[in-house]
Amino acid sequence: MKAAFAVLLLVAGLSSCQTAGPTSRPVSQRPAGVRPYPMVTCAVCEDLLDGRGPEVTEVRGRQELIFCSPACQQRFQASPSRYLAALPRAN
């Protein structure tokens, strides 16, 4: 009985786990020709984008950007070239 309970807890725990990673929109929701966000951190403050906060997505030119909060999006909008220059470039 204890073993069955342990397995049940393990399965329940694994099903509720979330993996940290980029939270860019699925391809089906991204406008055609827009490059997906290439990082797992906020474009401004470099906090991990783990889906638990009020993340904001914006498209600038042909590049998707993800910010951990509306405040970081506002900081980006004040000086976009600074943050765009720091993004890794796809080959």
C-alpha positions in Angstrom: 0.0 0.0 0.0 2.8 2.4 0.9 4.5 1.7 -2.5 1.3 2.4 -4.4 0.9 5.7 -2.5 4.5 6.7 -3.2 4.0 6.0 -6.9 0.8 8.1 -6.9 2.6 11.0 -5.3 5.5 10.7 -7.7 3.2 10.8 -10.7 1.1 13.7 -9.4 4.3 15.6 -8.7 5.8 15.0 -12.1 2.6 16.0 -13.9 2.6 19.4 -12.1 6.2 20.2 -12.9 7.0 23.0 -15.3 10.3 23.3 -17.1 12.0 26.7 -17.2 12.6 27.8 -20.7 11.7 30.4 -23.3 8.0 31.2 -23.2 7.8 32.4 -26.8 4.4 31.9 -28.5 3.8 28.7 -30.4 4.7 28.9 -34.0 1.0 28.9 -34.9 0.4 32.1 -32.9 3.6 34.0 -34.1 3.1 36.2 -37.2 4.7 34.8 -40.3 8.4 35.8 -40.7 8.9 36.7 -37.1 11.9 35.1 -35.4 11.2 33.4 -32.1 12.7 34.9 -28.9 16.2 33.3 -28.6 16.8 33.5 -24.9 15.4 32.0 -21.6 15.8 35.3 -19.8 14.1 38.7 -19.9 15.5 40.9 -22.7 16.0 43.7 -20.2 16.8 42.5 -16.6 17.9 38.9 -17.5 15.5 37.3 -15.0 14.5 33.8 -15.9 11.3 33.5 -17.9 9.6 30.7 -16.2 5.9 31.4 -16.9 5.1 32.4 -13.4 5.1 36.1 -13.8 3.2 38.7 -15.9 5.3 38.1 -19.0 4.8 40.5 -22.0 5.5 39.6 -25.6 6.2 42.2 -28.3 7.4 42.0 -31.9 9.9 44.6 -32.9 10.7 44.5 -36.6 10.9 40.8 -37.4 12.0 39.8 -33.9 9.8 38.4 -31.0 10.8 39.8 -27.6 9.7 38.6 -24.2 9.9 40.7 -21.0 9.4 39.4 -17.5 7.0 42.4 -16.7 5.4 45.5 -18.2 8.1 47.6 -16.3 10.9 45.8 -18.3 8.9 46.4 -21.5 8.8 50.1 -20.7 12.6 50.2 -20.0 13.1 48.5 -23.4 10.9 51.0 -25.2 13.0 53.9 -23.8 16.2 52.5 -25.4 15.4 49.6 -27.8 18.7 49.7 -29.7 20.6 49.0 -26.5 18.7 45.8 -25.8 18.3 44.6 -29.4 22.1 44.8 -29.8 22.5 42.3 -26.9 20.3 39.7 -28.5 22.0 36.6 -30.0 21.8 36.5 -33.8 20.7 33.5 -35.6 23.0 32.2 -38.3 
